[in-house]
Amino acid sequence: MSAIKALIPGFLLSWIVSTVIGSQGSSGGVLSITHTFYQGHELYWSWPLFCGATALAWALFAMME
């Protein structure tokens, strides 16, 4: 259950950080932030950041149980 709960903070952290860094024109180096268009909307996203943030949130939720 901790892994499922960790997806929400992982998504939010990735989305916010990617938007802030990506909107400045940077790719974030190792974060490899990509700029995509989805149904007319701009989206900045980073899979490495999402995986890292989800793993961190999962560890925190698991320690709280």
N, C-alpha and C positions, 0 to 999 in steps of 0.2 A: 504494500500500500504506500510505503514511503516513496517508491519510485514514481508512482502515478502522481502523488502530491508534488513531487519535485519538478514535474514538467511545467507547471504554471510559473514559478519564479524563474526557472531556466529560460522560458520563452520571453518573459517580460524583460529580464536583464539583457538577453541577446538583442531583442528588438530595440530597446532604448539606447544601449551602447552603440549598436550598429548604425542606428539613425543619426546619432550625434557625430560619430566619427565619419560615416559615409557621406553625410551632407556637406562636410567640409572638403570633400574631394579626395580623401585618403582611402587607401585600401586596408589600412590597419596592420600592414606587415604580415605577421604570422596568422592574424585573425582572418585574413582573406575575405574581407567584406565585399559582397557582390551587390550590384545595383540592378534590380529587375523591375519590369513593368508587369503587373497582373491586373487584367481587366481595366486598364486605364489608370491604375494607381501605382505610384512609385513605392518600392519596398527595398530596404537595405537589410541584408541578412548575412549571418556568419555561422556556418555549421560548427566550426571548432569552438567558437564561443558558446554556442548553445549546448554542446556536449559537455564542456567544462563547467558551465554554470549549473546544468542539471545534475552532474556528478557531485558538485559541491553542495547543492541543496539536498540531494539524496542523503549524503553523509550527515548533514546537520539534522534532518528529520529522523534518520535512523538512530542517532545518538540521543535524541529527545524521547524515544520510546522506552 
